[in-house]
Amino acid sequence: MADSTTGNPAVVGLAGFGLTTLILQFHNLGWCGVGPIVALGLVFGGLTQLVAGYQEFKAGNNFGYSAFCSYGAFWIALSVILLMNHAGIYASSTTDIGWFLVVWTLYTAILWVGALRIHLAMASTFTLLLAGFILLDLAHFGMPGMTTLAAIVLIFCALNAWYMMAHAILFQVYGKDILPVGQPVVGGNSKAKQQVIAGAAESA
């Protein structure tokens, strides 16, 4: 078993995505204010995911490249919206944020189709993410009660992302699959599975 020469950017990207998603849902459930969302959205969910995405680009992984860079940009953009609302600069209404979420829902639907071809953990993560976005869309267009349900769904989504993160880390540390991620939901694509989550770590 050869030594790995590079790290796996997915372990950092998934960490940032999961943690920032969790803190936003804690806010949506009324447990914390906006401050932690802005801080994490700019640094961990935003900048760190962007860096992870650029590293996925070097690995030739289009799925990880697109997902980490795009959702990193999502968190930065959301943080900017929250900051501008606080400062009264180009303030966004509930409907404005709703349309912001709608376009991200459409983007997520595209990645969801790809996720079905990777493995079960990825498919379930993106299924929950897509469902969460749809519920948030409804919440911003006249059905505010959907916010609580969206928060619960997205908490499970975030925990799924951390499961994949733990899978990749423990695979390298223990040299075997401690936390299996399952088979693809649609067809088989072991190469995509290895690229997206395992990466350099699983080649150790």
Backbone as CSV, one residue per row, in Angstrom:
resi,resn,N_x,N_y,N_z,CA_x,CA_y,CA_z,C_x,C_y,C_z
1,MET,0.849,-1.197,0.000,0.000,0.000,0.000,0.883,1.245,0.000
2,ALA,0.828,2.012,-1.065,1.719,3.158,-1.217,1.272,4.318,-0.336
3,ASP,2.240,5.159,0.038,1.923,6.339,0.824,1.222,7.369,-0.054
4,SER,0.225,8.045,0.510,-0.461,9.105,-0.210,0.418,10.346,-0.227
5,THR,0.539,10.979,-1.380,1.386,12.163,-1.491,0.588,13.455,-1.384
6,THR,-0.711,13.376,-1.541,-1.550,14.569,-1.425,-2.759,14.265,-0.555
7,GLY,-3.285,15.312,0.061,-4.483,15.153,0.867,-5.727,15.135,0.001
8,ASN,-6.843,14.836,0.620,-8.127,14.784,-0.075,-8.903,16.061,0.247
9,PRO,-9.079,16.968,-0.726,-9.761,18.239,-0.445,-11.206,18.070,-0.005
10,ALA,-11.813,16.922,-0.334,-13.217,16.712,0.035,-13.418,16.714,1.543
11,VAL,-12.417,16.274,2.313,-12.611,16.205,3.764,-12.771,17.598,4.365
12,VAL,-12.139,18.591,3.751,-12.279,19.965,4.224,-13.535,20.607,3.649
13,GLY,-13.792,20.369,2.357,-14.983,20.928,1.740,-16.258,20.437,2.398
14,LEU,-16.325,19.128,2.668,-17.502,18.560,3.325,-17.649,19.066,4.757
15,ALA,-16.515,19.261,5.426,-16.558,19.793,6.791,-17.161,21.195,6.800
16,GLY,-16.691,22.048,5.888,-17.200,23.412,5.822,-18.658,23.474,5.435
17,PHE,-19.036,22.648,4.450,-20.430,22.607,4.020,-21.336,22.151,5.159
18,GLY,-20.962,21.054,5.816,-21.798,20.492,6.874,-21.933,21.417,8.064
19,LEU,-20.816,21.979,8.514,-20.853,22.811,9.715,-21.638,24.097,9.494
20,THR,-21.420,24.741,8.343,-22.125,25.996,8.081,-23.610,25.754,7.854
21,THR,-23.932,24.638,7.209,-25.337,24.280,7.038,-26.009,24.053,8.388
22,LEU,-25.305,23.400,9.290,-25.860,23.158,10.629,-26.158,24.465,11.356
23,ILE,-25.211,25.397,11.332,-25.419,26.623,12.111,-26.557,27.458,11.525
24,LEU,-26.740,27.413,10.201,-27.870,28.126,9.608,-29.196,27.512,10.057
25,GLN,-29.236,26.197,10.148,-30.479,25.543,10.582,-30.742,25.791,12.063
26,PHE,-29.687,25.889,12.857,-29.873,26.268,14.263,-30.521,27.653,14.349
27,HIS,-30.108,28.544,13.440,-30.728,29.868,13.393,-32.188,29.767,12.959
28,ASN,-32.441,28.954,11.928,-33.814,28.806,11.439,-34.749,28.206,12.487
29,LEU,-34.176,27.457,13.421,-34.965,26.891,14.508,-35.054,27.843,15.703
30,GLY,-34.396,29.002,15.595,-34.464,30.005,16.643,-33.467,29.806,17.764
31,TRP,-32.435,29.003,17.535,-31.475,28.702,18.596,-30.311,29.684,18.657
32,CYS,-30.017,30.382,17.557,-28.891,31.326,17.567,-29.187,32.466,16.605
33,GLY,-28.400,33.527,16.698,-28.591,34.695,15.854,-27.888,34.563,14.513
34,VAL,-27.793,35.702,13.805,-27.244,35.718,12.457,-25.716,35.781,12.455
35,GLY,-25.120,36.332,13.520,-23.679,36.542,13.555,-22.840,35.324,13.187
36,PRO,-23.069,34.171,13.830,-22.271,32.991,13.488,-22.442,32.547,12.037
37,ILE,-23.617,32.786,11.468,-23.840,32.406,10.074,-22.952,33.234,9.159
38,VAL,-22.902,34.532,9.394,-22.082,35.410,8.560,-20.605,35.036,8.680
39,ALA,-20.148,34.826,9.910,-18.734,34.494,10.121,-18.356,33.181,9.444
40,LEU,-19.147,32.147,9.694,-18.849,30.847,9.087,-19.089,30.859,7.585
41,GLY,-20.117,31.605,7.150,-20.413,31.676,5.731,-19.281,32.304,4.935
42,LEU,-18.618,33.278,5.512,-17.506,33.923,4.829,-16.238,33.078,4.873
43,VAL,-15.980,32.431,6.010,-14.685,31.776,6.207,-14.717,30.281,5.924
44,PHE,-15.542,29.536,6.651,-15.491,28.073,6.548,-16.379,27.552,5.419
45,GLY,-17.644,27.956,5.438,-18.524,27.529,4.364,-18.163,28.175,3.037
46,GLY,-17.612,29.388,3.079,-17.278,30.113,1.865,-15.869,29.897,1.381
47,LEU,-14.912,30.577,2.006,-13.518,30.541,1.549,-12.939,29.137,1.546
48,THR,-13.173,28.393,2.617,-12.588,27.054,2.712,-13.139,26.121,1.642
49,GLN,-14.428,26.218,1.369,-14.994,25.387,0.308,-14.450,25.787,-1.058
50,LEU,-14.229,27.076,-1.274,-13.638,27.509,-2.533,-12.257,26.900,-2.730
51,VAL,-11.452,26.933,-1.681,-10.109,26.355,-1.760,-10.194,24.862,-2.057
52,ALA,-11.118,24.171,-1.370,-11.303,22.740,-1.611,-11.713,22.488,-3.060
53,GLY,-12.583,23.341,-3.585,-13.017,23.192,-4.961,-11.889,23.346,-5.949
54,TYR,-11.012,24.324,-5.709,-9.868,24.519,-6.602,-8.918,23.328,-6.547
55,GLN,-8.818,22.707,-5.386,-7.994,21.496,-5.279,-8.636,20.323,-6.016
56,GLU,-9.966,20.253,-6.005,-10.660,19.223,-6.774,-10.435,19.434,-8.275
57,PHE,-10.322,20.674,-8.682,-10.015,20.983,-10.082,-8.687,20.356,-10.483
58,LYS,-7.688,20.470,-9.603,-6.375,19.901,-9.890,-6.439,18.378,-9.982
59,ALA,-7.390,17.778,-9.257,-7.544,16.325,-9.272,-8.382,15.855,-10.457
60,GLY,-8.912,16.791,-11.246,-9.720,16.437,-12.403,-11.129,15.993,-12.069
61,ASN,-11.628,16.395,-10.902,-12.960,15.973,-10.446,-13.954,17.109,-10.668
62,ASN,-14.688,17.062,-11.774,-15.626,18.126,-12.108,-16.765,18.244,-11.103
63,PHE,-17.241,17.119,-10.575,-18.339,17.159,-9.616,-17.909,17.909,-8.356
64,GLY,-16.794,17.498,-7.770,-16.307,18.166,-6.565,-15.914,19.603,-6.823
65,TYR,-15.316,19.854,-7.988,-14.913,21.218,-8.364,-16.123,22.137,-8.413
66,SER,-17.161,21.684,-9.111,-18.367,22.493,-9.240,-19.079,22.657,-7.900
67,ALA,-19.238,21.549,-7.171,-20.001,21.595,-5.924,-19.333,22.475,-4.874
68,PHE,-18.047,22.243,-4.606,-17.391,22.994,-3.533,-17.234,24.471,-3.881
69,CYS,-16.842,24.776,-5.129,-16.705,26.182,-5.507,-18.063,26.883,-5.499
70,SER,-19.078,26.204,-6.003,-20.390,26.842,-6.109,-21.027,27.052,-4.741
71,TYR,-21.014,26.019,-3.888,-21.623,26.196,-2.570,-20.764,27.095,-1.676
72,GLY,-19.460,27.141,-1.943,-18.627,28.130,-1.257,-19.077,29.537,-1.620
73,ALA,-19.337,29.751,-2.914,-19.837,31.043,-3.374,-21.230,31.325,-2.812
74,PHE,-22.046,30.275,-2.676,-23.378,30.441,-2.083,-23.277,31.039,-0.687
75,TRP,-22.384,30.469,0.133,-22.288,30.942,1.516,-21.745,32.364,1.585
76,ILE,-20.799,32.681,0.718,-20.276,34.048,0.696,-21.375,35.016,0.266
77,ALA,-22.122,34.650,-0.782,-23.197,35.510,-1.273,-24.277,35.704,-0.213
78,LEU,-24.660,34.617,0.467,-25.678,34.739,1.513,-25.190,35.633,2.642
79,SER,-23.912,35.500,3.004,-23.352,36.354,4.051,-23.366,37.820,3.636
80,VAL,-23.061,38.093,2.376,-23.092,39.463,1.865,-24.517,40.006,1.914
81,ILE,-25.501,39.185,1.539,-26.906,39.609,1.606,-27.286,39.969,3.043
82,LEU,-26.896,39.122,3.988,-27.219,39.387,5.394,-26.539,40.657,5.893
83,LEU,-25.293,40.871,5.483,-24.566,42.080,5.891,-25.197,43.329,5.279
84,MET,-25.585,43.245,4.005,-26.200,44.403,3.355,-27.569,44.697,3.959
85,ASN,-28.316,43.655,4.311,-29.596,43.873,4.988,-29.388,44.575,6.319
86,HIS,-28.374,44.134,7.059,-28.084,44.735,8.369,-27.696,46.205,8.224
87,ALA,-26.953,46.518,7.160,-26.480,47.882,6.957,-27.476,48.738,6.183
88,GLY,-28.541,48.132,5.694,-29.527,48.879,4.932,-29.055,49.237,3.531
89,ILE,-28.141,48.447,2.991,-27.612,48.677,1.638,-28.176,47.608,0.702
90,TYR,-28.889,48.023,-0.323,-29.500,47.070,-1.266,-30.217,45.951,-0.502
91,ALA,-31.053,46.333,0.430,-31.735,45.359,1.280,-32.577,44.393,0.443
92,SER,-32.512,43.113,0.777,-33.256,42.074,0.067,-34.490,41.693,0.869
93,SER,-35.639,41.658,0.200,-36.880,41.255,0.846,-36.926,39.735,0.964
94,THR,-37.951,39.251,1.655,-38.133,37.800,1.760,-38.273,37.164,0.380
95,THR,-39.003,37.831,-0.502,-39.166,37.315,-1.861,-37.859,37.357,-2.642
96,ASP,-37.087,38.418,-2.448,-35.781,38.502,-3.115,-34.912,37.305,-2.745
97,ILE,-34.855,37.002,-1.456,-34.068,35.859,-1.000,-34.682,34.564,-1.523
98,GLY,-36.012,34.556,-1.652,-36.681,33.390,-2.217,-36.201,33.087,-3.623
99,TRP,-36.107,34.124,-4.472,-35.616,33.899,-5.835,-34.152,33.489,-5.838
100,PHE,-33.381,34.038,-4.920,-31.979,33.618,-4.741,-31.918,32.118,-4.458
101,LEU,-32.819,31.645,-3.617,-32.852,30.221,-3.276,-33.370,29.369,-4.432
102,VAL,-34.298,29.907,-5.212,-34.848,29.152,-6.341,-33.757,28.783,-7.348
103,VAL,-32.908,29.748,-7.688,-31.866,29.435,-8.676,-30.862,28.429,-8.116
104,TRP,-30.631,28.482,-6.820,-29.750,27.479,-6.202,-30.427,26.115,-6.151
105,THR,-31.738,26.109,-6.047,-32.475,24.848,-6.108,-32.286,24.195,-7.473
106,LEU,-32.362,24.982,-8.523,-32.187,24.459,-9.877,-30.781,23.907,-10.075
107,TYR,-29.788,24.633,-9.579,-28.405,24.155,-9.672,-28.235,22.845,-8.904
108,THR,-28.809,22.785,-7.726,-28.707,21.580,-6.905,-29.370,20.391,-7.585
109,ALA,-30.452,20.628,-8.307,-31.125,19.546,-9.019,-30.194,18.912,-10.055
110,ILE,-29.366,19.732,-10.701,-28.416,19.201,-11.680,-27.397,18.299,-10.993
111,LEU,-26.840,18.763,-9.873,-25.864,17.951,-9.150,-26.509,16.705,-8.552
112,TRP,-27.774,16.806,-8.178,-28.483,15.643,-7.638,-28.502,14.494,-8.640
113,VAL,-28.721,14.820,-9.908,-28.718,13.790,-10.949,-27.354,13.104,-11.004
114,GLY,-26.278,13.893,-10.906,-24.941,13.307,-10.891,-24.670,12.506,-9.636
115,ALA,-25.177,12.971,-8.502,-24.944,12.291,-7.228,-25.516,10.885,-7.215
116,LEU,-26.616,10.683,-7.929,-27.234,9.357,-7.978,-26.300,8.317,-8.594
117,ARG,-25.344,8.783,-9.379,-24.437,7.902,-10.098,-23.149,7.625,-9.306
118,ILE,-22.982,8.277,-8.160,-21.721,8.147,-7.407,-21.825,7.067,-6.338
119,HIS,-22.577,7.310,-5.275,-22.850,6.282,-4.264,-24.024,6.723,-3.404
120,LEU,-24.497,5.822,-2.568,-25.726,6.065,-1.804,-25.596,7.256,-0.864
121,ALA,-24.445,7.396,-0.200,-24.270,8.514,0.730,-24.342,9.852,0.009
122,MET,-23.720,9.928,-1.169,-23.779,11.166,-1.944,-25.198,11.419,-2.430
123,ALA,-25.858,10.368,-2.892,-27.233,10.511,-3.381,-28.165,10.987,-2.273
124,SER,-28.043,10.420,-1.077,-28.919,10.811,0.027,-28.627,12.240,0.473
125,THR,-27.354,12.633,0.461,-26.991,13.998,0.842,-27.629,15.007,-0.104
126,PHE,-27.527,14.752,-1.396,-28.078,15.707,-2.362,-29.598,15.625,-2.455
127,THR,-30.168,14.473,-2.152,-31.626,14.384,-2.098,-32.157,15.246,-0.956
128,LEU,-31.508,15.158,0.197,-31.907,15.978,1.342,-31.659,17.453,1.068
129,LEU,-30.540,17.774,0.412,-30.237,19.169,0.096,-31.278,19.745,-0.861
130,LEU,-31.618,18.984,-1.882,-32.624,19.448,-2.838,-33.971,19.632,-2.161
131,ALA,-34.364,18.672,-1.320,-35.630,18.786,-0.594,-35.618,20.005,0.329
132,GLY,-34.477,20.231,0.992,-34.362,21.379,1.883,-34.497,22.697,1.147
133,PHE,-33.868,22.802,-0.023,-33.987,24.015,-0.827,-35.438,24.248,-1.260
134,ILE,-36.107,23.184,-1.695,-37.507,23.319,-2.125,-38.377,23.810,-0.977
135,LEU,-38.159,23.264,0.215,-38.932,23.697,1.378,-38.636,25.149,1.735
136,LEU,-37.374,25.567,1.609,-37.034,26.966,1.866,-37.643,27.887,0.811
137,ASP,-37.704,27.407,-0.437,-38.374,28.188,-1.480,-39.823,28.454,-1.078
138,LEU,-40.504,27.394,-0.662,-41.901,27.537,-0.253,-42.029,28.485,0.940
139,ALA,-41.064,28.386,1.866,-41.098,29.231,3.060,-40.978,30.709,2.707
140,HIS,-40.261,31.017,1.634,-40.052,32.414,1.243,-41.121,32.927,0.289
141,PHE,-42.040,32.047,-0.125,-43.118,32.472,-1.009,-44.478,32.125,-0.417
142,GLY,-44.663,32.533,0.838,-45.987,32.463,1.430,-46.269,31.288,2.345
143,MET,-45.279,30.414,2.582,-45.504,29.282,3.476,-44.397,29.244,4.542
144,PRO,-44.352,30.233,5.421,-43.264,30.336,6.399,-43.136,29.130,7.317
145,GLY,-44.218,28.383,7.485,-44.169,27.204,8.340,-43.228,26.132,7.818
146,MET,-42.863,26.201,6.545,-41.951,25.229,5.949,-40.513,25.392,6.442
147,THR,-40.224,26.540,7.071,-38.851,26.801,7.519,-38.390,25.765,8.536
148,THR,-39.239,25.420,9.486,-38.862,24.443,10.509,-38.616,23.073,9.889
149,LEU,-39.486,22.658,8.990,-39.304,21.371,8.324,-38.032,21.376,7.488
150,ALA,-37.774,22.486,6.792,-36.549,22.610,6.002,-35.316,22.483,6.893
151,ALA,-35.371,23.096,8.073,-34.241,23.040,8.992,-33.943,21.609,9.415
152,ILE,-34.976,20.842,9.704,-34.786,19.451,10.116,-34.180,18.634,8.982
153,VAL,-34.720,18.821,7.773,-34.209,18.089,6.611,-32.746,18.441,6.363
154,LEU,-32.407,19.722,6.460,-31.047,20.157,6.164,-30.066,19.794,7.272
155,ILE,-30.531,19.614,8.486,-29.655,19.096,9.541,-29.214,17.685,9.186
156,PHE,-30.141,16.861,8.719,-29.777,15.510,8.287,-28.851,15.561,7.071
157,CYS,-29.063,16.533,6.190,-28.186,16.709,5.040,-26.756,17.014,5.493
158,ALA,-26.632,17.933,6.450,-25.314,18.308,6.967,-24.625,17.120,7.630
159,LEU,-25.382,16.345,8.397,-24.806,15.173,9.061,-24.383,14.123,8.037
160,ASN,-25.122,14.010,6.934,-24.726,13.124,5.849,-23.386,13.546,5.253
161,ALA,-23.225,14.859,5.074,-21.962,15.374,4.544,-20.810,15.038,5.483
162,TRP,-21.038,15.171,6.775,-19.998,14.819,7.749,-19.714,13.319,7.747
163,TYR,-20.730,12.512,7.480,-20.518,11.068,7.379,-19.552,10.768,6.240
164,MET,-19.741,11.427,5.090,-18.829,11.218,3.970,-17.430,11.716,4.300
165,MET,-17.352,12.826,5.024,-16.060,13.334,5.469,-15.367,12.305,6.349
166,ALA,-16.108,11.759,7.316,-15.541,10.766,8.229,-15.144,9.501,7.474
167,HIS,-15.935,9.120,6.482,-15.614,7.957,5.650,-14.232,8.100,5.022
168,ALA,-13.983,9.261,4.405,-12.705,9.473,3.725,-11.536,9.520,4.706
169,ILE,-11.736,10.181,5.851,-10.657,10.291,6.840,-10.321,8.917,7.433
170,LEU,-11.347,8.195,7.852,-11.120,6.905,8.500,-10.614,5.847,7.526
171,PHE,-10.981,5.975,6.250,-10.475,5.048,5.245,-8.956,5.123,5.198
172,GLN,-8.441,6.354,5.223,-6.988,6.513,5.163,-6.331,6.099,6.473
173,VAL,-6.922,6.493,7.588,-6.314,6.218,8.892,-6.262,4.714,9.181
174,TYR,-7.368,4.015,8.889,-7.448,2.594,9.226,-7.083,1.675,8.064
175,GLY,-7.008,2.238,6.861,-6.657,1.427,5.705,-7.771,0.506,5.243
176,LYS,-8.985,0.750,5.712,-10.129,-0.037,5.265,-11.400,0.798,5.421
177,ASP,-12.478,0.321,4.820,-13.719,1.090,4.775,-14.491,0.928,6.078
178,ILE,-14.244,1.823,7.030,-14.917,1.776,8.328,-16.377,2.221,8.209
179,LEU,-16.612,3.249,7.415,-17.963,3.795,7.228,-18.335,3.669,5.750
180,PRO,-18.973,2.598,5.358,-19.303,2.393,3.936,-20.275,3.447,3.422
181,VAL,-20.111,3.799,2.161,-20.968,4.818,1.555,-22.000,4.221,0.603
182,GLY,-21.955,2.905,0.398,-22.975,2.248,-0.416,-22.693,2.296,-1.902
183,GLN,-23.524,1.619,-2.638,-23.392,1.547,-4.087,-24.160,2.692,-4.754
184,PRO,-23.846,2.989,-6.018,-24.596,4.031,-6.741,-26.079,3.679,-6.831
185,VAL,-26.924,4.669,-6.767,-28.364,4.462,-6.903,-28.721,4.169,-8.360
186,VAL,-28.036,4.836,-9.268,-28.261,4.653,-10.705,-26.997,4.095,-11.336
187,GLY,-27.033,2.856,-11.790,-25.881,2.270,-12.463,-24.692,2.126,-11.544
188,GLY,-23.533,1.972,-12.125,-22.297,1.822,-11.361,-21.248,2.776,-11.866
189,ASN,-20.522,3.374,-10.946,-19.468,4.312,-11.343,-18.415,4.367,-10.260
190,SER,-17.660,3.299,-10.127,-16.657,3.230,-9.062,-15.589,4.296,-9.232
191,LYS,-15.294,4.677,-10.487,-14.288,5.713,-10.716,-14.739,7.047,-10.154
192,ALA,-16.019,7.384,-10.383,-16.548,8.638,-9.841,-16.561,8.600,-8.323
193,LYS,-16.936,7.433,-7.758,-16.934,7.295,-6.305,-15.549,7.569,-5.746
194,GLN,-14.531,7.007,-6.376,-13.178,7.172,-5.884,-12.728,8.614,-5.997
195,GLN,-13.068,9.279,-7.122,-12.640,10.651,-7.322,-13.310,11.609,-6.363
196,VAL,-14.631,11.485,-6.199,-15.379,12.506,-5.478,-15.103,12.491,-3.984
197,ILE,-15.121,11.304,-3.381,-14.961,11.260,-1.937,-13.611,10.667,-1.525
198,ALA,-13.212,9.615,-2.161,-11.980,8.964,-1.736,-10.775,9.793,-2.111
199,GLY,-10.654,10.130,-3.384,-9.546,10.939,-3.842,-8.210,10.349,-3.445
200,ALA,-7.295,11.233,-3.114,-5.957,10.778,-2.753,-5.943,9.977,-1.468
201,ALA,-6.886,10.276,-0.560,-6.882,9.586,0.729,-7.103,8.102,0.569
202,GLU,-8.028,7.705,-0.300,-8.331,6.300,-0.442,-7.295,5.543,-1.265
203,SER,-6.408,6.281,-1.924,-5.350,5.615,-2.676,-4.151,5.323,-1.788
204,ALA,-4.253,5.722,-0.502,-3.136,5.509,0.430,-2.972,4.025,0.726
